[in-house]
């Protein structure tokens, strides 16, 4: 199903590109903004041709097929690259219980000092 929809989308995209390129330009472009009236800026009213209708239809079909493709599952077959990435990515087992903040797992010895942090010194008078 996915392959069929993708093939239809590609054919529609090629047809849409061809139809858009076959249409005559409206002329002027950005150069018409100098002292142009609203009709020139907004494009004016033109006769609807078969190419204009085909453009709207192909554009609508393209959007509909794109939406359908996003909803259709691709299937269980993975690509070779995805399989290689899964095989080379190391996975660490999750600990069964969280470690205490000090880093030690032995409750008898208490939390171990963090590396790089000096232990608190007691003053001789205490």
N, C-alpha and C positions, 0 to 999 in steps of 0.2 A: 504494500500500500504506500509506504514511504517513498519507494523508488518511483512509482507511478506518479505521485503528486510532484515529486522533485523534477521529473522529466517534463511534466506539463508546465511547471513554473519556468523552467529554462526555455521551453518553446515560446511561452507567452512573453518572456522578457525579450527574446530576440525579435518577435513580431512587434512588440511595443517600441523597441528601439528603431526598427525600420520605419514604422508608421510616423513616429515623431520626426525622424530625419527627412521623410518625404514631404512633410508639410512646408508650405511657404512661410518665410519669416514675416513678422508684422512690420519690420523695418524700423529704422530709427535707433532703437535700443536706448542706451543711456544718453546718447547725443540729443535726443528729442526733448530732454527735460529743460532746456534753456528757457524758452518763452512759450512752452507748450500749453495747450488747453487740456482740460480734463479728458477729453476724448482721446487725445494722442497719448497721454500718460497711462490711462487705464486700458488702452487698446481699442476702444471703439466697438461698435457692434458689427460683427461679421456674419456672413452667411455660414450656416452649419453645413460642412461638407462630409463626405463619407469618411475622410481621414480623421476629422474631428471626432466623429462618433466612434470610430475604431479606437482612437486614443483613449477615450473615456472607458470603453468596454474593456480594453486590454489592461488599463490601469486598475479597474475594479476587480477583474479576474486575478491580477497579480496580487493585490492586497488580500483577497479571499484565500487564494492558494497559500500565501505566506502564513496567514492565521491558521489554516488547517495543518500546515506542516509543523507549526509550533506545538500543536496539540496531539499529533499522531506520534506514538512511541516509535523509536528507531529499531527496536528489536533487541534481542539479547546478545547478538554477535558484536564483539568488541574488535576494534582495529588492532593490528599487530603492534603499533606503537603504544597503545594503551596497555596492552599485556606486558610489554617490556618494561614500561614505567612501574607497573604494579610489582613486577618481579624484582626490580632493583631498589625500590624504596624500602628502607628498613622500618620495621614497626616495633616499637618498644611496648612491652606489656604494661598495662596500667596498674599502679599499686593498689592493693586491696583496701588500704586505709591511708588517709593523708598523713604526711610526715609532720612532726611538730616543728615549730618555728626555729628551734635551735639546730635542727638537722640530725639529731641523734634518735635512733629508734629504740634504744635500750632505756626503759624507765628507771632502772636501778642507778645508773650513772648520772642521770639527769641530762639536760641539754648540753651538747658539745659547743664550745665557743666557735663562733663563726671565724673563718680564716681571714686574716688581715685586720681583725679587730682585737686590740689588746685587752687582756682580762683586767677587771677593776682592781686597783691596788688599795690595800687597807693601810691607814696611817698608823704609826707606831703607838700613838696615844689611845687608840680604841681597843 
